[in-house]
């Protein structure tokens, strides 16, 4: 196979531009971009090798033509612009045709920046953890306060039933992903998001397939902070020492938040009751107000505090912020209750990094201290299928009564000695006196869960993927 060589001078949006083709259109972010561009009056087409529901139905509902598979034929007639998703490799036959035809091209982050962020005040939520929840909470709270924000977020925001909105107001909320942009632009996506105001929740090592170490990740976040203008601001969780290190370089005002007493916005008086969390926020030592959030745990309280800090800084009233947080409907796949059968509650959560798993388990333990907590974990990301986090996962499940781990799908280009081991994780968990088991596939996990289930159980499924529709299949088998 031959790598395509795209002309860097064609990495731009042409003028005029009416027909935009999207390669990799069935990705969550790409489909959202397609919908936004269609709403703006562009003719939008797309291609993908994985054209199936629900994304195929979503795009069909927008009357966007989607071609199955990649190839030169998808670029006939020749579009004015091609948006290239980061799933596209340089050897992709459609990418090769793109180069041969000398068509202008951009990445998804570049397209978002050009068509939407350039005309708004971008509020960018970045960090290793909590981006989707925090950005969804911010967009919802702004809307409830009477604003009309645009947003593009990596999850379905329940208040809107979608992961994007163009909006009519000044603000545009965007989830600032540190993953890379495209094969021709190997930088973090958030470097294209033109932040005026930003939230920085946390910085840890992740995405081992593209970042060699923490220093590389820190360098990318440092570039992001450098983009915030002096008349903007950075809301930073200074409890995190790496965040504090990166925030120190900001040329804009830094609004610190967290548990620590030196933070400008300090969270205190945390109380968890089921899925609800109550907390107070103090601003420079003076109580700003009491807040409630229908999500459990300190990590969600911190996400809420970040939103309080930014909205307070932007001039919104405490009452409006309180209402926005209290009425938040949540985000799909973030501690989402998928159903309850015979007293057994099945929860879906996106957690996959060791820290995210730990905080999710802690939150669920706080929410239901008297109920048996069963945690099912699928190592699916490039990082979680590597041995790099093997030892850290061992203490991420403390508080669980029973842990079930699926065997990972091996990474083809990584030596077996450098890959994650479900058997070793189970052994480590048992040494911590946690009942743990691993299984080769979803079918055997379902059989085990149905056999083990009893009334009162909380069954939390942790995966960043579909996990073979395990949630609905489990609920149907528990009837």
CORRA-V484570 format. One record per residue. N is the residue number from 0. RES is the residue in one small letter. PHI is phi as a letter, one per 20 degrees, with the letter a starting at -180 (999 if undefined). BURIAL is I if it has 9 or more other C-alpha atoms within 8 Angstrom, else O. D_FIRST is the distance of its C-alpha to the first C-alpha in Angstrom with 2 decimals. Layout:
BEGIN
N | RES | PHI | BURIAL | D_FIRST
N | RES | PHI | BURIAL | D_FIRST
END
This chain:
BEGIN
0 | x | 999 | O | 0.00
1 | x | d | O | 3.78
2 | x | f | O | 6.66
3 | x | f | I | 9.48
4 | x | c | O | 12.76
5 | x | e | I | 15.67
6 | x | f | O | 19.10
7 | x | f | O | 21.38
8 | x | f | O | 24.37
9 | x | e | I | 23.14
10 | x | e | I | 23.21
11 | x | a | O | 26.54
12 | x | e | I | 28.53
13 | x | f | O | 29.73
14 | x | c | O | 33.33
15 | x | e | O | 34.04
16 | x | b | I | 31.66
17 | x | c | O | 32.30
18 | x | d | I | 29.10
19 | x | d | I | 26.74
20 | x | d | I | 23.55
21 | x | d | I | 22.39
22 | x | e | I | 18.90
23 | x | n | I | 19.57
24 | x | f | I | 23.16
25 | x | e | I | 24.33
26 | x | f | O | 24.45
27 | x | g | I | 28.09
28 | x | f | I | 28.02
29 | x | f | I | 25.84
30 | x | f | I | 28.17
31 | x | f | I | 31.11
32 | x | f | I | 29.85
33 | x | g | I | 29.37
34 | x | f | I | 32.95
35 | x | f | I | 34.32
36 | x | f | I | 32.75
37 | x | f | I | 34.07
38 | x | f | O | 37.48
39 | x | e | O | 37.37
40 | x | n | O | 37.10
41 | x | e | I | 33.49
42 | x | e | O | 31.68
43 | x | c | I | 28.91
44 | x | c | I | 26.02
45 | x | a | I | 23.13
46 | x | b | I | 20.18
47 | x | a | I | 19.19
48 | x | e | O | 17.89
49 | x | d | O | 21.17
50 | x | d | I | 23.89
51 | x | b | O | 27.07
52 | x | f | O | 30.53
53 | x | e | O | 31.93
54 | x | f | I | 29.46
55 | x | f | I | 28.94
56 | x | f | I | 32.75
57 | x | f | I | 33.16
58 | x | f | I | 30.92
59 | x | f | I | 32.56
60 | x | f | O | 35.89
61 | x | e | O | 34.93
62 | x | l | O | 34.03
63 | x | d | I | 30.47
64 | x | f | I | 28.08
65 | x | c | I | 25.05
66 | x | e | I | 22.18
67 | x | e | I | 20.67
68 | x | n | O | 16.89
69 | x | d | I | 14.46
70 | x | r | I | 13.75
71 | x | g | I | 15.08
72 | x | f | O | 18.37
73 | x | f | I | 19.27
74 | x | d | I | 19.78
75 | x | c | O | 22.35
76 | x | f | O | 24.96
77 | x | f | O | 23.57
78 | x | f | I | 24.84
79 | x | f | I | 26.68
80 | x | b | I | 24.75
81 | x | d | I | 21.73
82 | x | e | I | 22.18
83 | x | d | I | 19.00
84 | x | f | I | 19.59
85 | x | f | I | 18.72
86 | x | e | O | 16.90
87 | x | e | I | 14.11
88 | x | e | O | 11.18
89 | x | f | I | 9.55
90 | x | e | I | 6.16
91 | x | g | I | 8.74
92 | x | f | I | 9.00
93 | x | f | I | 12.57
94 | x | f | I | 12.08
95 | x | f | I | 10.14
96 | x | f | I | 13.14
97 | x | g | I | 15.47
98 | x | f | I | 14.70
99 | x | f | O | 15.02
100 | x | e | O | 18.26
101 | x | l | I | 19.72
102 | x | e | I | 21.10
103 | x | g | I | 22.99
104 | x | b | I | 21.56
105 | x | b | I | 23.00
106 | x | e | I | 22.54
107 | x | f | I | 24.92
108 | x | f | I | 27.31
109 | x | f | I | 27.44
110 | x | f | I | 28.28
111 | x | f | I | 30.91
112 | x | f | I | 32.40
113 | x | f | O | 32.62
114 | x | e | O | 33.90
115 | x | c | I | 36.09
116 | x | f | I | 36.78
117 | x | f | I | 37.84
118 | x | d | O | 40.75
119 | x | c | I | 41.97
120 | x | e | I | 43.03
121 | x | f | I | 40.10
122 | x | d | I | 41.21
123 | x | d | I | 38.25
124 | x | d | I | 38.49
125 | x | c | I | 36.41
126 | x | q | I | 36.50
127 | x | f | I | 34.94
128 | x | c | O | 37.28
129 | x | n | I | 39.18
130 | x | f | I | 37.18
131 | x | f | I | 37.05
132 | x | f | I | 40.66
133 | x | f | I | 42.04
134 | x | f | I | 40.33
135 | x | f | I | 41.40
136 | x | f | I | 44.89
137 | x | f | I | 45.06
138 | x | f | I | 44.00
139 | x | f | I | 46.47
140 | x | f | I | 49.31
141 | x | f | I | 48.88
142 | x | f | I | 49.01
143 | x | f | I | 52.07
144 | x | e | I | 53.71
145 | x | n | O | 53.63
146 | x | e | O | 50.57
147 | x | c | I | 47.71
148 | x | f | I | 44.59
149 | x | e | I | 41.06
150 | x | a | I | 38.55
151 | x | b | I | 34.99
152 | x | c | I | 34.85
153 | x | e | I | 32.53
154 | x | b | I | 35.01
155 | x | f | I | 37.35
156 | x | e | I | 40.61
157 | x | g | I | 43.38
158 | x | f | O | 45.78
159 | x | d | O | 43.51
160 | x | m | O | 41.49
161 | x | b | I | 38.27
162 | x | d | I | 36.01
163 | x | b | I | 36.45
164 | x | a | I | 39.32
165 | x | f | I | 39.72
166 | x | m | I | 43.36
167 | x | d | O | 46.19
168 | x | e | I | 47.30
169 | x | f | O | 46.42
170 | x | e | I | 44.37
171 | x | c | I | 40.77
172 | x | e | I | 39.84
173 | x | c | I | 36.24
174 | x | f | I | 34.79
175 | x | e | I | 33.29
176 | x | e | I | 30.19
177 | x | e | I | 29.12
178 | x | f | I | 25.55
179 | x | f | I | 22.86
180 | x | e | I | 22.37
181 | x | a | I | 18.77
182 | x | f | I | 15.53
183 | x | e | O | 17.19
184 | x | b | O | 20.58
185 | x | e | O | 20.84
186 | x | c | I | 24.56
187 | x | f | I | 26.72
188 | x | g | I | 27.25
189 | x | f | I | 30.99
190 | x | f | I | 30.81
191 | x | d | O | 30.41
192 | x | e | I | 33.39
193 | x | l | I | 36.27
194 | x | f | I | 38.70
195 | x | e | I | 42.39
196 | x | c | I | 43.51
197 | x | b | I | 41.55
198 | x | d | I | 42.13
199 | x | c | I | 40.73
200 | x | e | I | 41.33
201 | x | a | I | 39.90
202 | x | c | I | 37.36
203 | x | c | O | 35.95
204 | x | f | I | 32.87
205 | x | b | I | 30.20
206 | x | l | I | 26.46
207 | x | f | I | 25.73
208 | x | f | O | 21.97
209 | x | c | O | 22.19
210 | x | d | I | 25.64
211 | x | f | O | 26.54
212 | x | a | O | 30.26
213 | x | f | I | 33.13
214 | x | f | O | 33.54
215 | x | f | I | 30.16
216 | x | f | I | 31.19
217 | x | g | I | 34.60
218 | x | f | O | 33.15
219 | x | f | I | 31.30
220 | x | f | I | 34.50
221 | x | f | I | 36.49
222 | x | f | I | 34.46
223 | x | f | I | 35.12
224 | x | f | I | 38.86
225 | x | f | I | 38.96
226 | x | f | I | 37.97
227 | x | f | I | 41.16
228 | x | f | I | 43.77
229 | x | f | O | 47.31
230 | x | e | O | 48.71
231 | x | e | I | 46.42
232 | x | a | I | 46.74
233 | x | c | I | 44.94
234 | x | e | I | 46.14
235 | x | c | I | 45.23
236 | x | f | I | 46.00
237 | x | f | I | 47.70
238 | x | f | I | 48.35
239 | x | e | I | 44.80
240 | x | f | O | 45.15
241 | x | f | I | 41.56
242 | x | g | I | 42.11
243 | x | g | I | 45.38
244 | x | f | O | 43.72
245 | x | f | I | 41.15
246 | x | f | I | 43.78
247 | x | f | O | 46.03
248 | x | e | I | 43.93
249 | x | f | I | 44.31
250 | x | e | O | 46.19
251 | x | e | I | 47.26
252 | x | f | I | 49.87
253 | x | d | I | 48.75
254 | x | d | I | 50.26
255 | x | e | I | 50.17
256 | x | b | I | 50.43
257 | x | q | I | 50.69
258 | x | e | I | 53.30
259 | x | g | I | 54.49
260 | x | f | O | 57.79
261 | x | e | O | 56.54
262 | x | f | I | 54.16
263 | x | f | I | 55.31
264 | x | d | I | 54.46
265 | x | d | I | 55.35
266 | x | e | I | 54.91
267 | x | b | I | 57.84
268 | x | l | O | 59.85
269 | x | f | I | 56.85
270 | x | c | O | 57.87
271 | x | d | I | 55.68
272 | x | c | I | 57.14
273 | x | m | I | 54.75
274 | x | e | I | 51.78
275 | x | d | I | 53.81
276 | x | c | I | 53.97
277 | x | d | I | 56.82
278 | x | b | I | 56.94
279 | x | d | I | 58.69
280 | x | c | I | 57.25
281 | x | d | I | 59.31
282 | x | d | I | 58.75
283 | x | l | O | 60.06
284 | x | n | O | 62.44
285 | x | d | O | 63.80
286 | x | f | O | 62.89
287 | x | e | I | 60.76
288 | x | r | O | 60.90
289 | x | e | I | 60.17
290 | x | c | I | 56.95
291 | x | c | I | 55.66
292 | x | b | I | 52.13
293 | x | f | I | 51.20
294 | x | b | I | 48.67
295 | x | e | I | 49.76
296 | x | o | I | 49.55
297 | x | f | O | 49.82
298 | x | f | O | 46.15
299 | x | f | I | 46.68
300 | x | f | I | 49.96
301 | x | f | I | 48.15
302 | x | g | I | 45.64
303 | x | f | I | 48.72
304 | x | f | I | 50.38
305 | x | f | I | 47.48
306 | x | f | I | 47.93
307 | x | g | I | 51.69
308 | x | f | I | 51.28
309 | x | f | I | 49.04
310 | x | f | I | 51.03
311 | x | f | I | 54.28
312 | x | f | O | 53.03
313 | x | e | O | 52.09
314 | x | o | O | 55.65
315 | x | f | I | 55.48
316 | x | f | O | 58.56
317 | x | f | I | 58.75
318 | x | f | O | 59.85
319 | x | f | I | 56.78
320 | x | f | I | 54.48
321 | x | g | I | 56.41
322 | x | f | I | 56.06
323 | x | f | I | 52.32
324 | x | f | I | 51.72
325 | x | f | I | 54.22
326 | x | e | O | 52.82
327 | x | f | I | 49.13
328 | x | e | O | 47.72
329 | x | o | I | 44.71
330 | x | c | I | 40.95
331 | x | g | I | 39.20
332 | x | m | I | 37.87
333 | x | d | I | 40.03
334 | x | l | I | 42.95
335 | x | e | I | 43.15
336 | x | f | I | 45.60
337 | x | e | I | 43.92
338 | x | r | O | 47.12
339 | x | c | I | 50.20
340 | x | c | I | 51.40
341 | x | l | O | 54.59
342 | x | n | I | 54.84
343 | x | d | I | 51.29
344 | x | d | I | 49.17
345 | x | d | I | 45.36
346 | x | d | I | 43.59
347 | x | d | I | 39.97
348 | x | b | I | 38.65
349 | x | e | I | 35.35
350 | x | g | I | 36.25
351 | x | b | I | 33.66
352 | x | f | I | 34.19
353 | x | g | I | 37.16
354 | x | f | O | 39.37
355 | x | f | I | 38.74
356 | x | f | I | 39.48
357 | x | g | I | 42.64
358 | x | f | I | 43.94
359 | x | f | I | 43.27
360 | x | f | I | 45.14
361 | x | f | I | 47.96
362 | x | f | I | 48.26
363 | x | f | I | 48.46
364 | x | f | I | 50.99
365 | x | f | I | 53.09
366 | x | f | I | 52.84
367 | x | c | O | 54.02
368 | x | f | O | 55.86
369 | x | e | O | 57.78
370 | x | d | O | 55.03
371 | x | f | I | 52.73
372 | x | d | I | 49.25
373 | x | d | I | 46.36
374 | x | d | I | 42.94
375 | x | d | I | 39.74
376 | x | c | I | 36.65
377 | x | d | I | 32.98
378 | x | f | I | 30.74
379 | x | c | I | 27.62
380 | x | f | O | 26.28
381 | x | f | I | 23.91
382 | x | f | I | 27.07
383 | x | f | I | 29.42
384 | x | e | I | 27.22
385 | x | d | I | 27.42
386 | x | f | I | 30.60
387 | x | g | I | 31.24
388 | x | d | I | 33.67
389 | x | g | I | 34.98
390 | x | f | O | 38.44
391 | x | f | O | 38.84
392 | x | f | I | 38.38
393 | x | f | I | 41.44
394 | x | d | I | 43.90
395 | x | e | I | 42.16
396 | x | d | I | 43.85
397 | x | g | I | 47.45
398 | x | o | O | 49.68
399 | x | f | I | 47.90
400 | x | e | I | 50.00
401 | x | b | I | 47.16
402 | x | c | I | 43.44
403 | x | c | I | 40.79
404 | x | d | I | 37.27
405 | x | e | I | 34.28
406 | x | f | I | 31.92
407 | x | f | I | 28.69
408 | x | f | O | 25.32
409 | x | g | O | 23.73
410 | x | e | O | 20.96
411 | x | f | O | 18.11
412 | x | d | O | 17.33
413 | x | c | O | 21.05
414 | x | g | O | 23.51
415 | x | g | O | 26.19
416 | x | f | O | 28.87
417 | x | d | I | 27.54
418 | x | d | I | 27.48
419 | x | f | I | 30.35
420 | x | c | I | 32.96
421 | x | f | I | 34.94
422 | x | f | O | 37.44
423 | x | f | O | 38.18
424 | x | f | I | 38.67
425 | x | f | I | 41.10
426 | x | f | I | 42.93
427 | x | f | I | 43.24
428 | x | f | I | 44.53
429 | x | f | I | 47.06
430 | x | f | O | 48.31
431 | x | e | O | 49.06
432 | x | m | O | 51.06
433 | x | d | I | 48.63
434 | x | f | I | 48.23
435 | x | c | I | 44.48
436 | x | b | O | 42.28
437 | x | c | I | 38.62
438 | x | c | I | 37.07
439 | x | f | O | 33.80
440 | x | b | O | 33.31
441 | x | f | I | 34.90
442 | x | g | O | 37.09
443 | x | f | I | 38.95
444 | x | f | I | 39.38
445 | x | f | I | 40.99
446 | x | g | O | 43.31
447 | x | f | O | 44.38
448 | x | f | I | 45.00
449 | x | f | I | 47.07
450 | x | f | O | 49.10
451 | x | e | O | 49.71
452 | x | f | I | 50.41
453 | x | b | O | 53.88
454 | x | g | O | 55.56
455 | x | n | I | 55.13
456 | x | f | I | 51.67
457 | x | d | I | 49.12
458 | x | d | I | 45.63
459 | x | d | I | 42.97
460 | x | d | I | 39.32
461 | x | d | I | 37.06
462 | x | a | I | 33.35
463 | x | e | I | 30.94
464 | x | c | O | 29.49
465 | x | f | O | 31.03
466 | x | l | O | 31.94
467 | x | l | O | 31.99
468 | x | l | O | 34.84
469 | x | f | I | 37.07
470 | x | f | I | 39.66
471 | x | f | O | 40.71
472 | x | f | O | 40.46
473 | x | f | I | 42.67
474 | x | f | I | 45.18
475 | x | f | O | 45.46
476 | x | f | O | 46.09
477 | x | e | I | 48.71
478 | x | f | O | 50.90
END
